[in-house]
Amino acid sequence: MSPRQTLWFLGIVIYAILFYNTIWTTKMPGRKLRKVTYSLPEALVEDVRTVVREGAAPSYSAFVEEALVSGVRRAHEEQLAEAFRTAADDPEFLADVHHALHDFNDIDDGLDRSNG
């Protein structure tokens, strides 16, 4: 795989990760909220109240929501990374990538000539 092909492939992977992360944003209007109850260590509850009072978030709920969204996003990113690691060890997947990159060689060559 040429350096250009590698960069192209990595660009697609990074784009997929960024697109995946934007889907899970909570900043959507009209979303339904649900009250839930969790048990947390008292010291953690006090720490959250303190940082919210200091302006870390507009409210206690907003702070907790952002922390949970961040945790869910991290878990999804770890699952995606594991899927990429698995795919990187899959000879059939790698062969498909190689064939796809090979199919785009002519297009890349044409772009090089038109920009050159």
PECOR-V12015 format. One record per helix or strand of 3 or more residues. SS is the DSSP state (H for helix, E for strand). FROM is the first residue (numbers start at 1). TO is the last residue. If there is no record, write none. Layout:
# PECOR-V12015
SS;FROM;TO  SS;FROM;TO
This chain:
# PECOR-V12015
H;3;23  H;42;53  H;60;88  H;91;103  H;105;115
